[in-house]
Amino acid sequence: MLGRLRCIPFLLCPLSLAHAQTAEYPVFEKDKIPAAEYKARRDKVKAALGANGLAVFFTNPVRNRNNDVDYRFRGDSNFLYLTGFEEPDAALVLAPGGFTVNGKKVTEALFTNVSDPMSITWLGYRMGPENAVSLLGIEAAAPNKDFANILFDIKDAQLYRTRIPEGPTDTLATMVTGYTNWSKDKEAKGGLGTLLEEMRAVKSPEELRLIKHAAEASARGHVEVMKSVQPGMWEYDIQAIVEYVFGRWGCESVGYPSIVGSAANSTILHYEEDRRQIEKGDIICMDAAGEYHGYSADVTRSFPASGKFSPEQKAIYEVVLAAQDAGIKECRKGNSFRAPHEAASKTLLEGLKRLGIIQNDSELNRYFMHGTSHTIGLDVHDTRIRTLAPNVVLTVEPGIYIKAGSPCDKKWWNIGIRIEDDILVTDGDPINLSAGAPRTVAEIERTMAKRGIGNISVK
Ligand SMILES: [Mn+2]
């Protein structure tokens, strides 16, 4: 994969990648999670594996976009959680009983691409095995071409089930094949899924630092959009403004494709096209958040294109806001994960009945058809938990979506409103990490009366 530079035979193709010496690796940012925390996570998994256990973790495959252009790479979240290693074509082996890498007996090893001047010139910086040992605090690292050989030398370990990446290409495919051949006559003991889910659900102070940054960046993006939006703009203008702010906050990516739905599009839960022109009187539902050093926020605001809610938009908005408040109140340690959903649903039900939009309890799911909460972290829909505990971060995101043709007064049609914040569970009161984005009708209208970065012409 040579990225955007076309490979012209004999002219621009690398002739040899044979230099094996590891090149220096620059560290540009100093605020990532320290190596010691990754080591502690691996130690915990190794303790669960037992003296004879063995587990292999692969990162994600590189995905092709078109011809010789790939999608920007993002590693597997469990793999990132255990290593902090962000490059493709990598695998982690944990075996507390020990195995041999480069003549040394170790209990863990990372397999990576090699780094040398030629590959850096063509492919960018790579950490390489030697830098991986010093920077990631891993016991041993080796070139990924040695993965299968080293694995085949491990004889008696009790294998734990591993998630095999789907459709890998190139180097990762070779590693996966090596693993499959090695493991085919071994009976796997069950997975580590539950352990990793439990570990990932409760965030460390270092993880909370990154999640807070992502949530604050996301909130600021929403503020800038509210200040900038006006009828005549396109949904993609709004997407560009919000993602610009994420970028200025150092976010490497969005946590998920930004949803900017105006008018009828506001009633489509995962509307990602963002191509419609916004008109006066539209409601806009924007679900967009940044990902910072692997950790994603998840924030939604709904606001009127013209800066003032119509009476109908405002009535629905107040119901959803009350439901969100009720849900946030339930984000307390010891509560069931379902508690915020139950509280929010009850408020939505009462509100829609009061407005005459529904008559019976059974009609609620016509207008509110999704859950109220999920945890966030390395995945925007992070690991599942049953009971809320301190340092869990979950969303509270009730919504009401009324499509044209719905069996209610048509003055309500084409209103889709969702309000979503990222809530930190503590020993006491819940903390709203995305509170920087205006949430009440008055705050939103006040913010929208200002001008924003999106009002500077670039055409
Ligand atoms: Mn969400």
Boltz pocket constraint, residues with backbone or C-beta under 6 A from the ligand:
constraints:
  - pocket:
      binder: B
      contacts: [[A, 298], [A, 374], [A, 380], [A, 395], [A, 397], [A, 420]]
      max_distance: 6.0
